[in-house]
Amino acid sequence: MSVIYILLAISIIVAIGFFIAFVLAVRSGQYDDSYTPSVRMLFEDELVKDKPQKTVLTKKTNN
């Protein structure tokens, strides 16, 4: 039973370590994208297709 407590403590320490590493990476600008905004104007925009207009169907009556 004591092994579970040891493993739990180690896993919490490892998780805190990864969280600290993530926070430091975000603060240092590791995930900032400086390339895409500079080349965005070189890419063509996707064409927006017109929405099809709704048609009203009427029943033909045979008289």
mmCIF file of the N, C-alpha and C atoms, coordinates in Angstrom:
data_MODEL
# 
_entry.id   MODEL 
# 
loop_
_atom_site.group_PDB 
_atom_site.id 
_atom_site.type_symbol 
_atom_site.label_atom_id 
_atom_site.label_alt_id 
_atom_site.label_comp_id 
_atom_site.label_asym_id 
_atom_site.label_entity_id 
_atom_site.label_seq_id 
_atom_site.pdbx_PDB_ins_code 
_atom_site.Cartn_x 
_atom_site.Cartn_y 
_atom_site.Cartn_z 
_atom_site.occupancy 
_atom_site.B_iso_or_equiv 
_atom_site.pdbx_formal_charge 
_atom_site.auth_seq_id 
_atom_site.auth_comp_id 
_atom_site.auth_asym_id 
_atom_site.auth_atom_id 
_atom_site.pdbx_PDB_model_num 
ATOM 1   N N  . MET A 1 1  ? 0.824   -1.195 0.000   1.00 0.00 ? 1  MET A N  1 
ATOM 2   C CA . MET A 1 1  ? 0.000   0.000  0.000   1.00 0.00 ? 1  MET A CA 1 
ATOM 3   C C  . MET A 1 1  ? 0.865   1.255  0.000   1.00 0.00 ? 1  MET A C  1 
ATOM 4   N N  . SER A 1 2  ? 2.017   1.196  0.615   1.00 0.00 ? 2  SER A N  1 
ATOM 5   C CA . SER A 1 2  ? 2.892   2.368  0.676   1.00 0.00 ? 2  SER A CA 1 
ATOM 6   C C  . SER A 1 2  ? 3.493   2.691  -0.698  1.00 0.00 ? 2  SER A C  1 
ATOM 7   N N  . VAL A 1 3  ? 3.575   1.668  -1.555  1.00 0.00 ? 3  VAL A N  1 
ATOM 8   C CA . VAL A 1 3  ? 4.097   1.900  -2.907  1.00 0.00 ? 3  VAL A CA 1 
ATOM 9   C C  . VAL A 1 3  ? 3.162   2.822  -3.683  1.00 0.00 ? 3  VAL A C  1 
ATOM 10  N N  . ILE A 1 4  ? 1.876   2.703  -3.475  1.00 0.00 ? 4  ILE A N  1 
ATOM 11  C CA . ILE A 1 4  ? 0.913   3.559  -4.149  1.00 0.00 ? 4  ILE A CA 1 
ATOM 12  C C  . ILE A 1 4  ? 1.128   5.014  -3.764  1.00 0.00 ? 4  ILE A C  1 
ATOM 13  N N  . TYR A 1 5  ? 1.396   5.273  -2.503  1.00 0.00 ? 5  TYR A N  1 
ATOM 14  C CA . TYR A 1 5  ? 1.639   6.646  -2.051  1.00 0.00 ? 5  TYR A CA 1 
ATOM 15  C C  . TYR A 1 5  ? 2.919   7.210  -2.667  1.00 0.00 ? 5  TYR A C  1 
ATOM 16  N N  . ILE A 1 6  ? 3.927   6.382  -2.782  1.00 0.00 ? 6  ILE A N  1 
ATOM 17  C CA . ILE A 1 6  ? 5.190   6.821  -3.386  1.00 0.00 ? 6  ILE A CA 1 
ATOM 18  C C  . ILE A 1 6  ? 4.979   7.135  -4.864  1.00 0.00 ? 6  ILE A C  1 
ATOM 19  N N  . LEU A 1 7  ? 4.303   6.237  -5.571  1.00 0.00 ? 7  LEU A N  1 
ATOM 20  C CA . LEU A 1 7  ? 4.049   6.469  -6.990  1.00 0.00 ? 7  LEU A CA 1 
ATOM 21  C C  . LEU A 1 7  ? 3.168   7.689  -7.214  1.00 0.00 ? 7  LEU A C  1 
ATOM 22  N N  . LEU A 1 8  ? 2.191   7.900  -6.361  1.00 0.00 ? 8  LEU A N  1 
ATOM 23  C CA . LEU A 1 8  ? 1.328   9.065  -6.459  1.00 0.00 ? 8  LEU A CA 1 
ATOM 24  C C  . LEU A 1 8  ? 2.119   10.352 -6.257  1.00 0.00 ? 8  LEU A C  1 
ATOM 25  N N  . ALA A 1 9  ? 3.001   10.365 -5.285  1.00 0.00 ? 9  ALA A N  1 
ATOM 26  C CA . ALA A 1 9  ? 3.828   11.546 -5.031  1.00 0.00 ? 9  ALA A CA 1 
ATOM 27  C C  . ALA A 1 9  ? 4.763   11.825 -6.204  1.00 0.00 ? 9  ALA A C  1 
ATOM 28  N N  . ILE A 1 10 ? 5.376   10.769 -6.749  1.00 0.00 ? 10 ILE A N  1 
ATOM 29  C CA . ILE A 1 10 ? 6.278   10.942 -7.895  1.00 0.00 ? 10 ILE A CA 1 
ATOM 30  C C  . ILE A 1 10 ? 5.512   11.457 -9.110  1.00 0.00 ? 10 ILE A C  1 
ATOM 31  N N  . SER A 1 11 ? 4.311   10.925 -9.358  1.00 0.00 ? 11 SER A N  1 
ATOM 32  C CA . SER A 1 11 ? 3.543   11.370 -10.518 1.00 0.00 ? 11 SER A CA 1 
ATOM 33  C C  . SER A 1 11 ? 3.099   12.824 -10.379 1.00 0.00 ? 11 SER A C  1 
ATOM 34  N N  . ILE A 1 12 ? 2.782   13.249 -9.173  1.00 0.00 ? 12 ILE A N  1 
ATOM 35  C CA . ILE A 1 12 ? 2.407   14.649 -8.962  1.00 0.00 ? 12 ILE A CA 1 
ATOM 36  C C  . ILE A 1 12 ? 3.623   15.558 -9.176  1.00 0.00 ? 12 ILE A C  1 
ATOM 37  N N  . ILE A 1 13 ? 4.783   15.139 -8.728  1.00 0.00 ? 13 ILE A N  1 
ATOM 38  C CA . ILE A 1 13 ? 6.008   15.930 -8.933  1.00 0.00 ? 13 ILE A CA 1 
ATOM 39  C C  . ILE A 1 13 ? 6.332   16.041 -10.423 1.00 0.00 ? 13 ILE A C  1 
ATOM 40  N N  . VAL A 1 14 ? 6.193   14.945 -11.160 1.00 0.00 ? 14 VAL A N  1 
ATOM 41  C CA . VAL A 1 14 ? 6.450   14.969 -12.604 1.00 0.00 ? 14 VAL A CA 1 
ATOM 42  C C  . VAL A 1 14 ? 5.437   15.872 -13.306 1.00 0.00 ? 14 VAL A C  1 
ATOM 43  N N  . ALA A 1 15 ? 4.174   15.792 -12.924 1.00 0.00 ? 15 ALA A N  1 
ATOM 44  C CA . ALA A 1 15 ? 3.144   16.638 -13.543 1.00 0.00 ? 15 ALA A CA 1 
ATOM 45  C C  . ALA A 1 15 ? 3.408   18.113 -13.275 1.00 0.00 ? 15 ALA A C  1 
ATOM 46  N N  . ILE A 1 16 ? 3.810   18.442 -12.057 1.00 0.00 ? 16 ILE A N  1 
ATOM 47  C CA . ILE A 1 16 ? 4.136   19.834 -11.738 1.00 0.00 ? 16 ILE A CA 1 
ATOM 48  C C  . ILE A 1 16 ? 5.351   20.295 -12.551 1.00 0.00 ? 16 ILE A C  1 
ATOM 49  N N  . GLY A 1 17 ? 6.312   19.407 -12.733 1.00 0.00 ? 17 GLY A N  1 
ATOM 50  C CA . GLY A 1 17 ? 7.495   19.735 -13.551 1.00 0.00 ? 17 GLY A CA 1 
ATOM 51  C C  . GLY A 1 17 ? 7.124   20.037 -14.997 1.00 0.00 ? 17 GLY A C  1 
ATOM 52  N N  . PHE A 1 18 ? 6.255   19.211 -15.568 1.00 0.00 ? 18 PHE A N  1 
ATOM 53  C CA . PHE A 1 18 ? 5.820   19.460 -16.940 1.00 0.00 ? 18 PHE A CA 1 
ATOM 54  C C  . PHE A 1 18 ? 5.006   20.750 -17.038 1.00 0.00 ? 18 PHE A C  1 
ATOM 55  N N  . PHE A 1 19 ? 4.198   21.038 -16.051 1.00 0.00 ? 19 PHE A N  1 
ATOM 56  C CA . PHE A 1 19 ? 3.405   22.265 -16.055 1.00 0.00 ? 19 PHE A CA 1 
ATOM 57  C C  . PHE A 1 19 ? 4.309   23.496 -15.987 1.00 0.00 ? 19 PHE A C  1 
ATOM 58  N N  . ILE A 1 20 ? 5.331   23.441 -15.148 1.00 0.00 ? 20 ILE A N  1 
ATOM 59  C CA . ILE A 1 20 ? 6.277   24.560 -15.048 1.00 0.00 ? 20 ILE A CA 1 
ATOM 60  C C  . ILE A 1 20 ? 7.029   24.743 -16.365 1.00 0.00 ? 20 ILE A C  1 
ATOM 61  N N  . ALA A 1 21 ? 7.439   23.644 -16.988 1.00 0.00 ? 21 ALA A N  1 
ATOM 62  C CA . ALA A 1 21 ? 8.122   23.728 -18.282 1.00 0.00 ? 21 ALA A CA 1 
ATOM 63  C C  . ALA A 1 21 ? 7.208   24.341 -19.338 1.00 0.00 ? 21 ALA A C  1 
ATOM 64  N N  . PHE A 1 22 ? 5.933   23.984 -19.324 1.00 0.00 ? 22 PHE A N  1 
ATOM 65  C CA . PHE A 1 22 ? 4.984   24.544 -20.276 1.00 0.00 ? 22 PHE A CA 1 
ATOM 66  C C  . PHE A 1 22 ? 4.809   26.041 -20.064 1.00 0.00 ? 22 PHE A C  1 
ATOM 67  N N  . VAL A 1 23 ? 4.654   26.453 -18.813 1.00 0.00 ? 23 VAL A N  1 
ATOM 68  C CA . VAL A 1 23 ? 4.471   27.879 -18.515 1.00 0.00 ? 23 VAL A CA 1 
ATOM 69  C C  . VAL A 1 23 ? 5.706   28.673 -18.936 1.00 0.00 ? 23 VAL A C  1 
ATOM 70  N N  . LEU A 1 24 ? 6.885   28.153 -18.667 1.00 0.00 ? 24 LEU A N  1 
ATOM 71  C CA . LEU A 1 24 ? 8.111   28.838 -19.073 1.00 0.00 ? 24 LEU A CA 1 
ATOM 72  C C  . LEU A 1 24 ? 8.225   28.931 -20.593 1.00 0.00 ? 24 LEU A C  1 
ATOM 73  N N  . ALA A 1 25 ? 7.817   27.895 -21.308 1.00 0.00 ? 25 ALA A N  1 
ATOM 74  C CA . ALA A 1 25 ? 7.872   27.917 -22.768 1.00 0.00 ? 25 ALA A CA 1 
ATOM 75  C C  . ALA A 1 25 ? 6.901   28.945 -23.341 1.00 0.00 ? 25 ALA A C  1 
ATOM 76  N N  . VAL A 1 26 ? 5.723   29.052 -22.751 1.00 0.00 ? 26 VAL A N  1 
ATOM 77  C CA . VAL A 1 26 ? 4.744   30.025 -23.231 1.00 0.00 ? 26 VAL A CA 1 
ATOM 78  C C  . VAL A 1 26 ? 5.239   31.443 -22.957 1.00 0.00 ? 26 VAL A C  1 
ATOM 79  N N  . ARG A 1 27 ? 5.788   31.670 -21.783 1.00 0.00 ? 27 ARG A N  1 
ATOM 80  C CA . ARG A 1 27 ? 6.277   33.018 -21.440 1.00 0.00 ? 27 ARG A CA 1 
ATOM 81  C C  . ARG A 1 27 ? 7.467   33.429 -22.291 1.00 0.00 ? 27 ARG A C  1 
ATOM 82  N N  . SER A 1 28 ? 8.296   32.488 -22.709 1.00 0.00 ? 28 SER A N  1 
ATOM 83  C CA . SER A 1 28 ? 9.470   32.831 -23.512 1.00 0.00 ? 28 SER A CA 1 
ATOM 84  C C  . SER A 1 28 ? 9.128   33.009 -24.987 1.00 0.00 ? 28 SER A C  1 
ATOM 85  N N  . GLY A 1 29 ? 7.869   32.756 -25.371 1.00 0.00 ? 29 GLY A N  1 
ATOM 86  C CA . GLY A 1 29 ? 7.462   32.965 -26.762 1.00 0.00 ? 29 GLY A CA 1 
ATOM 87  C C  . GLY A 1 29 ? 7.679   31.759 -27.647 1.00 0.00 ? 29 GLY A C  1 
ATOM 88  N N  . GLN A 1 30 ? 7.806   30.603 -27.072 1.00 0.00 ? 30 GLN A N  1 
ATOM 89  C CA . GLN A 1 30 ? 8.054   29.389 -27.842 1.00 0.00 ? 30 GLN A CA 1 
ATOM 90  C C  . GLN A 1 30 ? 6.924   29.098 -28.830 1.00 0.00 ? 30 GLN A C  1 
ATOM 91  N N  . TYR A 1 31 ? 5.703   29.436 -28.465 1.00 0.00 ? 31 TYR A N  1 
ATOM 92  C CA . TYR A 1 31 ? 4.557   29.103 -29.301 1.00 0.00 ? 31 TYR A CA 1 
ATOM 93  C C  . TYR A 1 31 ? 4.074   30.281 -30.136 1.00 0.00 ? 31 TYR A C  1 
ATOM 94  N N  . ASP A 1 32 ? 4.800   31.396 -30.141 1.00 0.00 ? 32 ASP A N  1 
ATOM 95  C CA . ASP A 1 32 ? 4.412   32.533 -30.972 1.00 0.00 ? 32 ASP A CA 1 
ATOM 96  C C  . ASP A 1 32 ? 4.683   32.202 -32.432 1.00 0.00 ? 32 ASP A C  1 
ATOM 97  N N  . ASP A 1 33 ? 3.767   32.595 -33.283 1.00 0.00 ? 33 ASP A N  1 
ATOM 98  C CA . ASP A 1 33 ? 3.907   32.338 -34.713 1.00 0.00 ? 33 ASP A CA 1 
ATOM 99  C C  . ASP A 1 33 ? 4.277   33.642 -35.400 1.00 0.00 ? 33 ASP A C  1 
ATOM 100 N N  . SER A 1 34 ? 5.533   33.796 -35.740 1.00 0.00 ? 34 SER A N  1 
ATOM 101 C CA . SER A 1 34 ? 5.978   35.023 -36.395 1.00 0.00 ? 34 SER A CA 1 
ATOM 102 C C  . SER A 1 34 ? 6.112   34.849 -37.903 1.00 0.00 ? 34 SER A C  1 
ATOM 103 N N  . TYR A 1 35 ? 5.968   33.647 -38.407 1.00 0.00 ? 35 TYR A N  1 
ATOM 104 C CA . TYR A 1 35 ? 6.147   33.406 -39.835 1.00 0.00 ? 35 TYR A CA 1 
ATOM 105 C C  . TYR A 1 35 ? 4.857   33.570 -40.617 1.00 0.00 ? 35 TYR A C  1 
ATOM 106 N N  . THR A 1 36 ? 3.768   33.023 -40.135 1.00 0.00 ? 36 THR A N  1 
ATOM 107 C CA . THR A 1 36 ? 2.518   33.012 -40.887 1.00 0.00 ? 36 THR A CA 1 
ATOM 108 C C  . THR A 1 36 ? 1.987   34.407 -41.209 1.00 0.00 ? 36 THR A C  1 
ATOM 109 N N  . PRO A 1 37 ? 1.969   35.366 -40.284 1.00 0.00 ? 37 PRO A N  1 
ATOM 110 C CA . PRO A 1 37 ? 1.446   36.685 -40.649 1.00 0.00 ? 37 PRO A CA 1 
ATOM 111 C C  . PRO A 1 37 ? 2.225   37.355 -41.786 1.00 0.00 ? 37 PRO A C  1 
ATOM 112 N N  . SER A 1 38 ? 3.508   37.091 -41.891 1.00 0.00 ? 38 SER A N  1 
ATOM 113 C CA . SER A 1 38 ? 4.300   37.745 -42.930 1.00 0.00 ? 38 SER A CA 1 
ATOM 114 C C  . SER A 1 38 ? 4.030   37.179 -44.321 1.00 0.00 ? 38 SER A C  1 
ATOM 115 N N  . VAL A 1 39 ? 3.563   35.945 -44.425 1.00 0.00 ? 39 VAL A N  1 
ATOM 116 C CA . VAL A 1 39 ? 3.306   35.356 -45.736 1.00 0.00 ? 39 VAL A CA 1 
ATOM 117 C C  . VAL A 1 39 ? 1.819   35.168 -46.006 1.00 0.00 ? 39 VAL A C  1 
ATOM 118 N N  . ARG A 1 40 ? 0.974   35.639 -45.124 1.00 0.00 ? 40 ARG A N  1 
ATOM 119 C CA . ARG A 1 40 ? -0.460  35.440 -45.291 1.00 0.00 ? 40 ARG A CA 1 
ATOM 120 C C  . ARG A 1 40 ? -0.977  36.118 -46.554 1.00 0.00 ? 40 ARG A C  1 
ATOM 121 N N  . MET A 1 41 ? -0.417  37.278 -46.905 1.00 0.00 ? 41 MET A N  1 
ATOM 122 C CA . MET A 1 41 ? -0.913  37.990 -48.075 1.00 0.00 ? 41 MET A CA 1 
ATOM 123 C C  . MET A 1 41 ? -0.508  37.295 -49.375 1.00 0.00 ? 41 MET A C  1 
ATOM 124 N N  . LEU A 1 42 ? 0.428   36.363 -49.329 1.00 0.00 ? 42 LEU A N  1 
ATOM 125 C CA . LEU A 1 42 ? 0.839   35.650 -50.525 1.00 0.00 ? 42 LEU A CA 1 
ATOM 126 C C  . LEU A 1 42 ? -0.124  34.526 -50.897 1.00 0.00 ? 42 LEU A C  1 
ATOM 127 N N  . PHE A 1 43 ? -0.900  34.058 -49.940 1.00 0.00 ? 43 PHE A N  1 
ATOM 128 C CA . PHE A 1 43 ? -1.831  32.974 -50.202 1.00 0.00 ? 43 PHE A CA 1 
ATOM 129 C C  . PHE A 1 43 ? -3.138  33.542 -50.726 1.00 0.00 ? 43 PHE A C  1 
ATOM 130 N N  . GLU A 1 44 ? -3.727  32.829 -51.665 1.00 0.00 ? 44 GLU A N  1 
ATOM 131 C CA . GLU A 1 44 ? -5.006  33.275 -52.190 1.00 0.00 ? 44 GLU A CA 1 
ATOM 132 C C  . GLU A 1 44 ? -6.111  32.940 -51.208 1.00 0.00 ? 44 GLU A C  1 
ATOM 133 N N  . ASP A 1 45 ? -7.075  33.843 -51.151 1.00 0.00 ? 45 ASP A N  1 
ATOM 134 C CA . ASP A 1 45 ? -8.227  33.585 -50.298 1.00 0.00 ? 45 ASP A CA 1 
ATOM 135 C C  . ASP A 1 45 ? -9.116  32.550 -50.968 1.00 0.00 ? 45 ASP A C  1 
ATOM 136 N N  . GLU A 1 46 ? -9.787  31.777 -50.155 1.00 0.00 ? 46 GLU A N  1 
ATOM 137 C CA . GLU A 1 46 ? -10.719 30.802 -50.709 1.00 0.00 ? 46 GLU A CA 1 
ATOM 138 C C  . GLU A 1 46 ? -11.944 31.534 -51.237 1.00 0.00 ? 46 GLU A C  1 
ATOM 139 N N  . LEU A 1 47 ? -12.433 31.058 -52.342 1.00 0.00 ? 47 LEU A N  1 
ATOM 140 C CA . LEU A 1 47 ? -13.614 31.676 -52.914 1.00 0.00 ? 47 LEU A CA 1 
ATOM 141 C C  . LEU A 1 47 ? -14.835 31.268 -52.116 1.00 0.00 ? 47 LEU A C  1 
ATOM 142 N N  . VAL A 1 48 ? -15.661 32.236 -51.846 1.00 0.00 ? 48 VAL A N  1 
ATOM 143 C CA . VAL A 1 48 ? -16.889 31.973 -51.106 1.00 0.00 ? 48 VAL A CA 1 
ATOM 144 C C  . VAL A 1 48 ? -17.983 31.742 -52.128 1.00 0.00 ? 48 VAL A C  1 
ATOM 145 N N  . LYS A 1 49 ? -18.576 30.567 -52.073 1.00 0.00 ? 49 LYS A N  1 
ATOM 146 C CA . LYS A 1 49 ? -19.641 30.249 -53.017 1.00 0.00 ? 49 LYS A CA 1 
ATOM 147 C C  . LYS A 1 49 ? -20.933 30.892 -52.559 1.00 0.00 ? 49 LYS A C  1 
ATOM 148 N N  . ASP A 1 50 ? -21.700 31.359 -53.548 1.00 0.00 ? 50 ASP A N  1 
ATOM 149 C CA . ASP A 1 50 ? -23.001 31.926 -53.215 1.00 0.00 ? 50 ASP A CA 1 
ATOM 150 C C  . ASP A 1 50 ? -23.905 30.827 -52.704 1.00 0.00 ? 50 ASP A C  1 
ATOM 151 N N  . LYS A 1 51 ? -24.706 31.176 -51.735 1.00 0.00 ? 51 LYS A N  1 
ATOM 152 C CA . LYS A 1 51 ? -25.657 30.210 -51.207 1.00 0.00 ? 51 LYS A CA 1 
ATOM 153 C C  . LYS A 1 51 ? -26.766 30.018 -52.231 1.00 0.00 ? 51 LYS A C  1 
ATOM 154 N N  . PRO A 1 52 ? -27.171 28.790 -52.450 1.00 0.00 ? 52 PRO A N  1 
ATOM 155 C CA . PRO A 1 52 ? -28.271 28.579 -53.399 1.00 0.00 ? 52 PRO A CA 1 
ATOM 156 C C  . PRO A 1 52 ? -29.552 29.181 -52.845 1.00 0.00 ? 52 PRO A C  1 
ATOM 157 N N  . GLN A 1 53 ? -30.269 29.804 -53.747 1.00 0.00 ? 53 GLN A N  1 
ATOM 158 C CA . GLN A 1 53 ? -31.502 30.429 -53.305 1.00 0.00 ? 53 GLN A CA 1 
ATOM 159 C C  . GLN A 1 53 ? -32.564 29.373 -53.097 1.00 0.00 ? 53 GLN A C  1 
ATOM 160 N N  . LYS A 1 54 ? -33.379 29.610 -52.106 1.00 0.00 ? 54 LYS A N  1 
ATOM 161 C CA . LYS A 1 54 ? -34.443 28.663 -51.805 1.00 0.00 ? 54 LYS A CA 1 
ATOM 162 C C  . LYS A 1 54 ? -35.551 28.824 -52.840 1.00 0.00 ? 54 LYS A C  1 
ATOM 163 N N  . THR A 1 55 ? -36.023 27.700 -53.290 1.00 0.00 ? 55 THR A N  1 
ATOM 164 C CA . THR A 1 55 ? -37.147 27.739 -54.224 1.00 0.00 ? 55 THR A CA 1 
ATOM 165 C C  . THR A 1 55 ? -38.367 27.195 -53.516 1.00 0.00 ? 55 THR A C  1 
ATOM 166 N N  . VAL A 1 56 ? -39.481 27.773 -53.864 1.00 0.00 ? 56 VAL A N  1 
ATOM 167 C CA . VAL A 1 56 ? -40.735 27.344 -53.255 1.00 0.00 ? 56 VAL A CA 1 
ATOM 168 C C  . VAL A 1 56 ? -41.404 26.398 -54.238 1.00 0.00 ? 56 VAL A C  1 
ATOM 169 N N  . LEU A 1 57 ? -41.632 25.192 -53.778 1.00 0.00 ? 57 LEU A N  1 
ATOM 170 C CA . LEU A 1 57 ? -42.286 24.204 -54.626 1.00 0.00 ? 57 LEU A CA 1 
ATOM 171 C C  . LEU A 1 57 ? -43.795 24.271 -54.390 1.00 0.00 ? 57 LEU A C  1 
ATOM 172 N N  . THR A 1 58 ? -44.509 24.263 -55.463 1.00 0.00 ? 58 THR A N  1 
ATOM 173 C CA . THR A 1 58 ? -45.970 24.274 -55.332 1.00 0.00 ? 58 THR A CA 1 
ATOM 174 C C  . THR A 1 58 ? -46.509 23.014 -55.980 1.00 0.00 ? 58 THR A C  1 
ATOM 175 N N  . LYS A 1 59 ? -47.604 22.558 -55.463 1.00 0.00 ? 59 LYS A N  1 
ATOM 176 C CA . LYS A 1 59 ? -48.244 21.356 -56.009 1.00 0.00 ? 59 LYS A CA 1 
ATOM 177 C C  . LYS A 1 59 ? -49.096 21.750 -57.199 1.00 0.00 ? 59 LYS A C  1 
ATOM 178 N N  . LYS A 1 60 ? -49.054 20.922 -58.192 1.00 0.00 ? 60 LYS A N  1 
ATOM 179 C CA . LYS A 1 60 ? -49.972 21.113 -59.316 1.00 0.00 ? 60 LYS A CA 1 
ATOM 180 C C  . LYS A 1 60 ? -51.239 20.385 -59.002 1.00 0.00 ? 60 LYS A C  1 
ATOM 181 N N  . THR A 1 61 ? -52.286 21.038 -59.245 1.00 0.00 ? 61 THR A N  1 
ATOM 182 C CA . THR A 1 61 ? -53.566 20.373 -59.033 1.00 0.00 ? 61 THR A CA 1 
ATOM 183 C C  . THR A 1 61 ? -54.185 20.062 -60.377 1.00 0.00 ? 61 THR A C  1 
ATOM 184 N N  . ASN A 1 62 ? -54.621 18.865 -60.524 1.00 0.00 ? 62 ASN A N  1 
ATOM 185 C CA . ASN A 1 62 ? -55.285 18.456 -61.760 1.00 0.00 ? 62 ASN A CA 1 
ATOM 186 C C  . ASN A 1 62 ? -56.765 18.718 -61.630 1.00 0.00 ? 62 ASN A C  1 
ATOM 187 N N  . ASN A 1 63 ? -57.274 19.634 -62.393 1.00 0.00 ? 63 ASN A N  1 
ATOM 188 C CA . ASN A 1 63 ? -58.697 19.941 -62.369 1.00 0.00 ? 63 ASN A CA 1 
ATOM 189 C C  . ASN A 1 63 ? -59.396 19.415 -63.587 1.00 0.00 ? 63 ASN A C  1 
# 
